[in-house]
Amino acid sequence: MVHQHEIQLHTARPGQMHDLTPQVSEQVQASGVRCGLVHVFNVGSTAAIGTLEFEPGLEKDLPELLTRLIPPGRDYGHERAWHDGNGHSHLQATPLGPSLTAPVRDGKLVLGTWQQIFHLECDVKPRRRTVLVTVLGE
């Protein structure tokens, strides 16, 4: 069985994070899948999906770490080609990646106690984001 659903997000700033765990869990339950996988995919190249303990400290720390590692304003090749101010946004999103796959067991999303699924905006301006959730299994 395959079940697919889009989550729409509106982001306001770079570094903004959303906890997607409730929406993903809801789609796992709606799918009727008892055993399988759920795949969560951000459509676009300047945002990322991952897991962490979604709490205020880490919600602040992760974007700050990425900005220290890959700061804006450098002479990136993307900037030389497109002049759109978001070369670093592409590079920040790339190591984390656009997707995540998690197991489904007994009809529920399997995550650790302190593990939530997040969406991280890396782009420099507000965006409307589509996150595609696909549940596969039986």
C-alpha positions as CSV (number, residue, x, y, z in Angstrom):
1,M,0.0,0.0,0.0
2,V,1.2,3.5,-0.7
3,H,-0.2,6.7,0.9
4,Q,1.0,10.2,0.0
5,H,0.2,13.6,1.4
6,E,1.6,17.1,1.0
7,I,2.3,19.3,4.0
8,Q,2.4,23.1,3.2
9,L,4.7,25.3,5.3
10,H,5.2,29.0,5.2
11,T,8.6,30.1,6.4
12,A,9.5,33.7,7.3
13,R,13.3,33.7,7.8
14,P,16.5,31.7,7.4
15,G,17.1,29.3,10.2
16,Q,13.4,28.9,11.0
17,M,12.5,25.3,12.0
18,H,9.2,23.4,12.1
19,D,8.5,20.2,14.0
20,L,6.8,18.0,11.5
21,T,6.4,15.0,13.8
22,P,2.7,15.5,14.5
23,Q,1.8,15.8,10.8
24,V,4.0,12.8,9.8
25,S,2.5,10.7,12.6
26,E,-1.0,11.7,11.5
27,Q,-0.2,10.6,7.9
28,V,1.2,7.2,9.1
29,Q,-2.1,6.6,11.0
30,A,-4.2,7.8,8.1
31,S,-2.4,5.4,5.7
32,G,-3.5,2.3,7.4
33,V,0.0,0.9,7.0
34,R,1.0,-1.4,10.0
35,C,4.5,-2.2,9.0
36,G,6.7,-0.2,6.5
37,L,8.4,3.1,6.0
38,V,7.6,6.7,5.9
39,H,9.6,9.0,3.6
40,V,9.6,12.8,4.3
41,F,10.9,15.0,1.4
42,N,11.3,18.7,1.1
43,V,10.6,19.9,-2.5
44,G,13.4,22.4,-3.1
45,S,17.1,22.8,-2.7
46,T,17.4,25.4,0.0
47,A,15.8,23.6,3.0
48,A,16.5,20.4,4.8
49,I,14.7,17.6,6.7
50,G,16.2,15.7,9.6
51,T,15.8,14.5,13.2
52,L,16.9,16.0,16.5
53,E,15.4,16.8,19.9
54,F,13.1,19.6,18.9
55,E,13.7,22.0,21.8
56,P,14.5,25.7,22.0
57,G,18.3,25.3,22.5
58,L,18.8,23.0,19.5
59,E,16.3,25.0,17.5
60,K,18.7,27.9,18.0
61,D,22.0,26.0,17.8
62,L,21.6,24.1,14.5
63,P,21.0,27.2,12.3
64,E,23.7,29.1,14.2
65,L,26.2,26.2,13.6
66,L,25.4,26.1,9.9
67,T,25.9,29.9,9.6
68,R,29.3,29.6,11.3
69,L,30.3,26.7,9.0
70,I,28.8,28.1,5.8
71,P,28.3,31.9,6.3
72,P,26.4,34.2,3.9
73,G,28.2,36.8,1.9
74,R,31.1,34.8,0.6
75,D,32.1,34.7,-3.0
76,Y,30.4,31.4,-3.8
77,G,30.2,30.2,-7.4
78,H,26.4,30.3,-7.2
79,E,26.6,33.9,-6.3
80,R,28.8,34.7,-9.3
81,A,26.4,32.9,-11.6
82,W,23.0,34.0,-10.2
83,H,23.6,37.0,-7.8
84,D,20.6,36.0,-5.7
85,G,22.2,36.0,-2.3
86,N,21.5,32.4,-1.4
87,G,24.6,30.4,-2.5
88,H,25.2,29.6,1.2
89,S,21.6,28.5,1.6
90,H,22.1,25.7,-1.0
91,L,25.3,24.7,0.7
92,Q,23.8,24.7,4.2
93,A,20.9,22.5,3.1
94,T,23.1,20.0,1.3
95,P,24.8,18.2,4.2
96,L,21.6,17.7,6.0
97,G,19.7,16.6,2.9
98,P,16.2,17.1,1.6
99,S,14.7,13.9,3.0
100,L,14.4,11.3,5.8
101,T,13.1,7.8,6.0
102,A,11.8,6.3,9.2
103,P,10.2,3.0,10.1
104,V,6.6,2.3,10.7
105,R,5.8,-0.5,13.2
106,D,2.4,-1.5,14.5
107,G,0.8,1.4,12.6
108,K,3.0,4.0,14.3
109,L,6.0,6.2,13.4
110,V,9.1,4.8,15.1
111,L,11.2,7.6,16.7
112,G,13.3,7.8,19.9
113,T,11.9,9.5,23.0
114,W,13.8,12.7,22.3
115,Q,13.8,12.5,18.5
116,Q,11.5,14.6,16.3
117,I,11.4,15.2,12.5
118,F,12.2,18.8,11.6
119,H,12.1,21.1,8.6
120,L,14.9,23.7,8.4
121,E,14.6,26.8,6.2
122,C,18.0,27.8,4.8
123,D,16.9,30.3,2.2
124,V,17.3,34.1,2.7
125,K,13.7,35.1,2.1
126,P,10.2,33.8,3.1
127,R,9.1,30.7,1.2
128,R,6.1,28.5,0.7
129,R,7.4,25.0,1.2
130,T,5.9,21.7,0.1
131,V,6.9,18.6,2.1
132,L,5.8,15.3,0.6
133,V,5.1,12.5,3.0
134,T,5.0,9.0,1.5
135,V,4.0,6.0,3.6
136,L,4.8,2.5,2.1
137,G,4.0,-0.8,3.6
138,E,1.4,-3.3,4.5
